Amino acid sequence: MTLIQLFDIATLFVLPFWALMILLPNWGITRRVMQSYVPFVALAGLYLYLFVSSITPETQALFTPRLANIARLFADERAVATGWVHFVVVDLFVGRWIYWEGQRTGIWTAHSLTLCLFAGPFGLLSHTLTRWINQRFFPRSDSEAAAVVDRVSSSGTLSA
């Protein structure tokens, strides 16, 4: 497979997971799919392959964490593809955490997940602020919080 094909596959591979979390968060199939680590293992395998194959005598010296060195490193398409897969897998992992936090607490997450899809740290920040606002201005009673945990736990997807 070519580098472009691997890049495209990684980009498209994550989209169904994002669609499920954003559009159908309470669907049982979404919960079962998001319980799995298989997508992360597959993407991590691709990342490992790209990472190892991008190390050359020319790029090895560029791994010193200096801005100019990193800029030179990312002039190489293989390094950019490796970095992209890194972003894709980490953003999806953070999105999965946001999704499960929303399921566990009953907090709405579609906006945070959408932001996380396009700019991971913004999604994480959005979820953090949303959770703080919910806790500060819309506190749940202990029985309401327990009901949310029981609903998710009874589906067999998350234990409290």
Helices and strands as residue ranges (DSSP letters): H 3-13, H 15-23, H 28-35, H 38-54, H 57-60, G 61-63, H 67-73, H 77-105, H 110-118, H 120-137, H 142-154
